Amino acid sequence: MYPSVLRTGSTQRRVTAAALDSMDSQESIQRRSLELQQAAVHDALDAFEANVPGTETATDDIREAFDEQVEVLFENHEAFFANVSSEFEVSADVYDEMTDEYLDALDEQVDMLLDAHEDVEAQSTEAIEA
């Protein structure tokens, strides 16, 4: 096979794998960010509750509603990244298959070209010798 073509295919596969790995990191970073925001809201509610008498019930209701919304957000976040990762993997697999088919076809065409060149060379040699 042809080294530069193979390197290009290999490089693309490594880039695809790195992109997929980075999506895992991105998901983790975003999830951690959401967790930190949730903790910050809890801290603010705790501070409000500690400094304003009689707000325990209201802050508990707010905390509960907020936590429910955050839980839905976490579920949607997880589903989103699972879908994106899955589709990306499918696309990467399809790309790999197409690249393999392209390389096989290229190899066949070069072999045909070399065979044709050898035939022309043989004909030329026969014509010169005759």
N, C-alpha and C positions, 0 to 999 in steps of 0.2 A: 504494500500500500504506500501511499505518498505521505511522507512525514508531516508536511505543513498542513495537509488536510486533516490528518489524524490529530495533530496538536490542536487544531481549531475545534474539532468535535470534543476532544478531551477537556479543553478549556471551558467550553460551553457547559459541559456536564458538571464541572467543578463549580462554575458560577451558579448553576441551578441549585446544586446541593447547598451552597453557601446561602443563597437566598432563602431556601426552605429552613435552614438552621436559624437564620436571622429572624424569621417569622416567629419561631419559638421564643427567642429572646424578647422580641417586641411584645408578644402576648404577656410574658412574665413581667416585663417592665410596666406595661399598662395596667395589669392586674394589681401590681404592688402600688402603683399610683392611686388607683381607686381605693385600695385598703387604707392608704395614708389619708386620703381625703375623708373617708368614713371615720377614721380615728379622730381627725381634726374636728369634725362636726360633733362627735361624741364629747370631745373635750370642751368644746364651746357650750354645749348643752349642760354638761356637768358644772362648768363655771357659772353659767346663768342660774342654774338651779341652786347652787351654793350661795349665791349673792342676792337672789331675789326670793324672799320667803313666799311660800304658798304656790310655787310654780312646779312642784314635783309631778302632779298629774299631767299638766300641759306638756312638760318636757318629756315625760315618759311616752305620751301619745305621739309627740313629734319624732322622738327617737325610734319608736316602733314603726311608724309610717316611713321614715327615712330608711330604716334597715330593710323593710320590705321592698322598697324601690331599688335599693342598692343590690339586694339579692337577685331581683329580676335583671338588673344591669349585668351582674356577674354571669348569670345564666346566658343572656344574650351575647355577651362578650365571648364566652367559651364556645358557644355554638357558631358564632361568626368565624372565629379563628379555626375551628375544626373544619368548617365548610371551605374556607379559603385554602387551608393547607391541603385538604383532600383534592380540591380542584387543581391546585398548583401541581400536586404530585401526578395527577392524571395527565395534565398538560405536559409535564416534564417527561413522563413515560412516552407519550405520543411523539414528542419532539425527538426523544432518543430513538424510537422506532423509525421515524422518518429519516433521521440522520444515518442510521444503519443502512436503510434501503438506498439512500442517496449514495453512500460510500460503496455499496455493493454494485450499484448501477454504474458508477464512475469507474470502478475497477474493471467491470465487464467492457465498458467502452474503450478504456485504455488497452485492454488485452486485444480487443478487436482491431484497434488502430495499429498495435504492434504486429499482429498477424498480417494485416494488410500491407504494412511496411515491409515485412519479411517477404511477402509474395512479390511485391514490386521489385525488391532487391534481387530476388531469385530470377525474375523475368528479365531484369536488366542484365544480370550476369550471363544468362543464357543467350541473350541477344548479342552481347559483346563477343562471347565465345563462338557464336555461330558464324 
